[in-house]
Amino acid sequence: GLDHHLLVGASETMYLLENGCVCCTRREDLEASLEELFLARLRCEIPAFSRVVVETTGLADPGRVLRMVTGDTLAGARYNWSSVVTLIDGLAGAETLESHAAAAQQAAMADHLVISKTDLAAAGGIDDLRRRLQILNPDAGIDLAVKGALGVTFDALMKPASGADA
């Protein structure tokens, strides 16, 4: 993992799972880390927090993570799911959706879809990708990232899709 090095100056507390991909291979590591985080907060070892963000790999099955935090587990009892955000590469997204079932599943389960690299892709390609994503997931919000900048706030991304099943 690299993110914990990039966020050295951030005020957020970060827990890094050393084994890499957690949701497609070792979900129990993620659940144990969420439990440890909850207990550390109770013991006042870390500041109180109002949100936990779980970042997965491009191969992850978001359904497995969602089942953990909405099911009959310790994490499910202590945390509430809020939103699934899926990043779609503006250059390779259409090909990736076509050739990788996991990518299509991630897009279909998302509350929000963010298309990246829109400044590098042909406008027609982004329009086609957007239409394809709207067919795949008509309830998801679709936002565009231009030169890495996103025109929507983090708080907005953390809200479920308007058509999401409560």
Secondary structure, DSSP 8 states (H G I E B T S, - for coil): --HHHHTTT-SS-----TTS--TTT-HHHHHHHHHHHHHHHHTTSS---S-------TT--HHHHHHHHHSSSHHHHH------EEEEETTTHHHHHHH-HHHHHHHHH-SEEEEE-TTTS-HHHHHHHHHHHHHH-TTSEEEEEETTEESS-HHHHTS--TT---
